[in-house]
Amino acid sequence: MADALRDAASRLATSSETPRLDAELLLAETLGVGRERLVLDAHSELGPDALRTFAGLVARREACEPVAYILGRKEFRRITLSVDPRVLIPRPETELLVEVGLTLPSGASVVDVGTGSGSVALALKDERPDLDVWATEVDPGALAVARANGDRLGIEVEFVQADLLSGVSQSFDAVLANLPYVAEQSQLPPDIDYEPDVALFGGPDGLDPIRRLLPMVTEVPLIALEVGLAEAAESLLREAGFRSVERLRDLAGLERTVVGRR
Ligand SMILES: C[S@@+](CC[C@H](N)C(=O)[O-])C[C@H]1O[C@@H](n2cnc3c(N)ncnc32)[C@H](O)[C@@H]1O
């Protein structure tokens, strides 16, 4: 097992920034065990079936397919979401949106716009069952993944197919959104190419979805948006009447989230 892991990690060295970790996750998946088991069983031999399966998974990663799509799941805060190429893989920085949601008063209503796998809405409802949590998604495939995640986790979120908030008549105390914010024509790393274009690209400067959303939230007192260009997003929020705008940094120190209050 130790040899197979070492070989796999060296094969993944050019396609992954975390080759050893990826190799361990793929081997644990192959064997149906937790990663800690790999340490305990380091000196045991892998059978031919396991070797063949493992080689297949490593080849997919070598072709830059993200580990989360290969495993079909991704952890996000306290929950594990099923993911496939219909949805963006939830990122750790998006947890900031959940943290803003956690500050809401008891019983508040909140909507996650562009929910993808359901990550923000489901994680928030999981941690704050008192909130009335809604989620919208334009893409039917992504919405199916989100609904299936809600059903499997037993977390009640009102999922709606909608273009942003069009046709949603419910009023909300807060809007949370990680909408597409990559500028068109941007060159993306090969693993991100596996993710859906509808989840990534937000027009010429990446701000089009926010420009379209703001006129729909004129009555909403609190908005939190994950963005690519925090300064430009702050200006848009101020123009839309949000008097207090805060920019939050992610763990890498990037201004990743803007929070507006009326
Ligand atoms: C960057 S992904 C984020 C997914 C999820 N919120 C997350 O953070 O893991 C953006 C999501 O917004 C959806 N989306 C794009 N345009 C939309 C629109 N006009 N209305 C609703 N959802 C939209 C995409 O299909 C995608 O699922």
The ligand as a Tripos MOL2 file, in Angstrom:
@<TRIPOS>MOLECULE
LIG
   27    29     1     0     0
SMALL
NO_CHARGES

@<TRIPOS>ATOM
      1 C1        -20.6100   30.2180   -8.2750 C.3       1 LIG1
      2 S1        -21.9040   28.9960   -8.3040 S.3       1 LIG1
      3 C2        -22.2200   28.8970   -6.5490 C.3       1 LIG1
      4 C3        -23.0120   27.7140   -6.1080 C.3       1 LIG1
      5 C4        -23.2570   27.6950   -4.5940 C.3       1 LIG1
      6 N1        -23.9500   28.8900   -4.1580 N.3       1 LIG1
      7 C5        -21.9500   27.5570   -3.8420 C.2       1 LIG1
      8 O1        -21.4250   28.5700   -3.3910 O.co2     1 LIG1
      9 O2        -21.4550   26.4370   -3.6810 O.co2     1 LIG1
     10 C6        -23.2280   29.9850   -8.9340 C.3       1 LIG1
     11 C7        -24.5770   29.2930   -9.0520 C.3       1 LIG1
     12 O3        -25.5300   30.2640   -9.4980 O.3       1 LIG1
     13 C8        -26.3480   29.6920  -10.4940 C.3       1 LIG1
     14 N2        -26.8350   30.7890  -11.3370 N.ar      1 LIG1
     15 C9        -26.2010   31.4040  -12.3440 C.ar      1 LIG1
     16 N3        -26.9690   32.3810  -12.8570 N.ar      1 LIG1
     17 C10       -28.1200   32.3670  -12.1390 C.ar      1 LIG1
     18 C11       -29.3270   33.1280  -12.1970 C.ar      1 LIG1
     19 N4        -29.4900   34.1070  -13.0970 N.pl3     1 LIG1
     20 N5        -30.3100   32.8490  -11.3210 N.ar      1 LIG1
     21 C12       -30.1580   31.8470  -10.4080 C.ar      1 LIG1
     22 N6        -29.0340   31.0820  -10.3130 N.ar      1 LIG1
     23 C13       -28.0380   31.3490  -11.1630 C.ar      1 LIG1
     24 C14       -25.4420   28.7210  -11.2170 C.3       1 LIG1
     25 O4        -26.1900   27.7430  -11.9250 O.3       1 LIG1
     26 C15       -24.6180   28.1630  -10.0470 C.3       1 LIG1
     27 O5        -25.2520   27.0510   -9.4890 O.3       1 LIG1
@<TRIPOS>BOND
     1     1     2 1
     2     2     3 1
     3     2    10 1
     4     3     4 1
     5     4     5 1
     6     5     6 1
     7     5     7 1
     8     7     8 2
     9     7     9 1
    10    10    11 1
    11    11    12 1
    12    11    26 1
    13    12    13 1
    14    13    14 1
    15    13    24 1
    16    14    15 ar
    17    14    23 ar
    18    15    16 ar
    19    16    17 ar
    20    17    18 ar
    21    17    23 ar
    22    18    19 1
    23    18    20 ar
    24    20    21 ar
    25    21    22 ar
    26    22    23 ar
    27    24    25 1
    28    24    26 1
    29    26    27 1
@<TRIPOS>SUBSTRUCTURE
     1 LIG1         1 GROUP 0 **** ****
